[in-house]
Amino acid sequence: MTHFTRCPRLLGLLLSAGLPFSTAYAQAPEGPANPPTATIAPVGTSLSGQVVSANEAAAGPSLAGALVTVYYLATGTRRTTTTNETGRFAVTGLVAGGPYIVQVQQSGFRAQNITNVYLKADETTSLAVVLNPETVAVGTRRDDRTALESAVPVDVVDVATLVRSVPQTDLTQLLQYTVPAFNSTRQTGAGGSDHVDPSNLRGLGSDQMLVLVNGKRRHTTALVNLLSDRGLGSVGTDLNTLPSLGVERVEVLRDGAAAQYGSDAIAGVMNISLKSDNHAGSVLLNTGITSAGDGLSTLLGVNKGFRLGQKGFLNLTADADYRDRTIRGYNRNPLVTPVFVANNPAAEQAALAAAGKTYNDFVQRNGDARVRNVRGLLNARVVATDWLAFYGFGGYNFRRGQAATPWVLKARQPNEVVAELFPNGYQPEVNTRINDGSATLGVAFGRSGPNHWTLDLSNTTGYNRMQYDLANTVNASLAATSPTVFDNAGGFQFLQNVTNATVNRFFDKVLAGTNVAFGGEFRADRYEIMRGDERAEAEYDNNSRAKQGAQGFSGFGEASAVVGSRTNVGAFLDVEADITKRWVVSGALRFENYSSFGSAFIYKAATRVQATKFLALRAAFNTGFRAPSLQQVLYRQVTQRPGVSGVTYDGIFNNQDPLRVAVGIPELFAEKSINYSAGLVLTPASSFSLTADVYQIEINDRITLSGLLNKESFDFNPKLKQDFATARVDAARFFTNDLDTRTRGLDLVASYRHALSRGQLAVTTAANFTSTRILRQNIPANFRSLQEDDNPTTNYIDPRQLSLIETGSPASKILLGLNYTRGKLGVGLRNTLFGKVSYYDVPPSDPKLYDFGGYLLVFKPRVVTDLLVSFQATTALGLTLGAQNLLNVKPNTIDEAASNGVAPGGFKSRAAFEQYFQNRFGVASPFPANRDVYAYAPVQMGFNGAFVYLKAVYNLGL
């Protein structure tokens, strides 16, 4: 008599060459003590069985169209078939002996591997396969909802399978090419954002997407994005602090859920589920390089599971990676960024010759930063009794980032070139050391199953610290006595502690089944900006004509240092009821109170109706909020400049500064949102599913970072000018609630699987179309004239900020993946279409001289193609050779985007503007600035081009 025992995931790479499959767990009939020798068998040696659903196993519900794949481990060959209308299957003409692995897959169910299957010659071996539903943990507090049964849209990304074969290893980049509503691009020339990839959902802010790990709130970074093209002025979560090899899957809830999970969940919620295997593991080695010969990337990772007691587990992951820098499109133009002489190409060439230099000696590093990571991850659970369990998880990441800023050259910055140290100029390096850690401990009380109360108590602590250091730079005000390396330019750190209690019960006799959950949460945040070496930011008298501070980044000085904290407490009620077997209604209420700004009460309602056997309709309505992050409340970066009349200041002033009150800028308060969504789920066949969801998200009082407000522009308001003068401030920026926006969009997801010619074909397509519009600008009364005058360079909210909110993310993203596996080989082809992106260029630095603003840059749509081929070399070893961006596609250059877009000052064409500039100033226009040395912007998919890689995965425990 055959019986089954659970085993770990096996042969993940063999089962997929690039498209996500369901998570696979094994059930194995025990093989004979002495396995029979494999022989070529007649047609009579076969395997058959029936596939049913675990939900209604007693009623015998068969699963038609399930994909059954039989692997013969001795040779690595495979055979594929599908179940008939009664859920039955048969595979004939097999080799007697074994061992075989039988994998069964069905949409909406967890895939299952049956290991150690041995076949007798001229006999039929029969299997009974029971599949468990592929349930989701986000968007519902029931433990039996699948993604297709959810009343709100949820994407499920099988990271454990994908990471074995696809080009990407960072979580942000992996999700960029699997979830169309998710966007993330590596930044360049963006300060700390060069080392922390900002991301967003549905084109909204980085801080409007809540991230959970195993259902617990994840801490954000200490970094405020100030220079990036994505998430400007926001604080996001660094997904790349987690090793992807330790992640089982990622669930992306594409709907507002602040009533369920608290602040930040306006665009949606991402839940990262860690691996919980208690036996198997794998070693992953990935290496690759761009077609240009740079950007060498190498990762080595190990994951292993161990048993803790009879039902517990300990799962450990460690990895280390290295990614070298890239350079793209450098082509220095003497009329844009000259080295020695401005606006005189002949004199420039003569000066280069006299110095024995060419432009190749001044190459701008303008691509990916150099990054090194070391990461560790732990996930554990101990089951003490059938009603008591203890769990814990956590991780640590150390990252070293090295990036470059623009060259400091004699042509434009002669006073900052110190001849004794760097006679021909220098390219400053802005480097970071990032330490990120988290730990969760929890206890679960209560028996599983219906009609039992459960209580989950947990405490989560998260910490993020970023410390800057500088190299190859000088504080020119120190002249020849300046260091060229500053080991401490300051930094910031953020600490978050969350204590959570959740009570849950499913009542199977109330209506057709009702789940009730309630609980509370206490959160404490602490943020600090740490002062660095005074020599990096101060002004000295050795060179009175030089600009203050180290070039590239002057760090944080005494005027910027700050520390603060806040707490908040929340309570929620969540009810989900099956009114009938076909109609689900759910609702949630939440109240939160913050020590810093007040309270919020929000709610959510959702419903799903199974209209026919193959069609379901769903809809949701919710209100939400996002509290201003503590970083936005406290962040300041202020430069103090000594002068004959005393010290003056300029920079970013925080919400607590007296200047904010004096000039009439309101105190920060919570953003508020209203979210509507409606969709359908179509499953006309077991091998095909389609979901379509439309949504509208209205956000009031969005928080942005104002433009640079210079007192010299305040002639219209003498009192405002005097307020700045009294505070001894020349120019200032503030975080303010100043915009109301509306985002509308459409999400489509379709998948199809089919047994084809003894192999299996999988087709996946998904799309997101989104549009954000600004409905109202809530400008403080004292500054409205700045927003309404004819000079866009002095606006309270500058055009660049507004355009990044409206059109800075792709207007659409469409994914199409084809995957075919047969025998030992697998082939995957993935195409990603990135829609148009547009935003205004950085405005000129002198608003009085250059009063026409910047170009509206337009980046046209692009298609990226990935090709990957996998081969199962041995039972345990799988190899993948592939190319990301096979056709070496890059976005428009800055120069092309300027020609595609709108010229400054209302001119009808770029040529007309450049002629105007030549006539007015007597020289050629240098705008867009730096377009020759920073040829590309980090839009859409980035600009590294083609990347070729080799990936090897060795499965432990086979």
Buried (B, 14 or more C-beta within 10 A) or exposed (E): EEEBEEBBBBBBBBBBBBBBBBBBBBBBBEBEEEEBEBEEBEEBBBBBBBBBBEBEEEEEEBBBBBBBBBBBBEEBBBBBBBBBEEBBBBBBEBBBBBBBBBBBBBBBBBBBBBBBBBBBBEEBBEBEBBBBBBBBBBBBBBBBBBBBBBBBBBBBBBBBBBBBBBBBBBBBBBBBBBBBBBBBBBBBBBBBBBBBBBBBBBBBBBBBBBBBBBBBBBBBBBBBBBBBBBBBBBBBBBBBBBBBBBBBBBBBBBBBBBBBBBBBBBBBBBBBBBBBBBBBBBBBBBBBBBBBEBBBBBBBBBBBBBEBEEEBBBBBBBBBBBBBBBBBBBEBBBBBBBBBBBBBEEBBBEBBEEBEBEBEEBBBBBBBBBBBBBBBBBBBBBBEEEEEBBBBBBBBBBBBBBBBBBBBBBBBBBBBBBEEBBEBBBBBBBBBBBBBBBBBBBBBEBEEEEEEEBBBBBBBBBBBBBBBBBBBBBBBBBBEBBBBEBBBBBBBBBBBBBBBBBBBBBEEEEBBBBBBBBBBBBBBBBBBBBBBBEBBBBBBEBBEEBBBBBBBBBBBBEBBBBEBBBBBBBBBBBBBBBBEEEBBBBBBBBBBBBEBBEEBEBBBBBBBBBEEEEEBBBBBBBBBBBBBBBBBBBBBBBBBBEEEEEEBBBBBBBBBBEBBEBBEBBBBBBBBBBBBBBBBBBBEEBBBBBBBBBBEBBBBBBBBBBBBBBBEBBEEBEEBBEBBEEBBBBBBBBBBBBBBBBBBBBBBBBBBBBBEEBBBBBBBBBBBBBBBEBEEBBBBEBBBBBBEEEBBBBBBBBBBBBBBBBBBBBBBBBBBBBBBBBBBBBBBBBBBBBBBBBBBBBBBEEBEEBBBBBBBBBBBBBBBBBBBBBBBEEBBBBBBBBBBBBEBBBBBBBBBBBBBBBBBBEBEEBEEBBEBBEEEEEEBBBBBBBBBBBBBBBBBBBBBBBBBBEBBBBBBBB
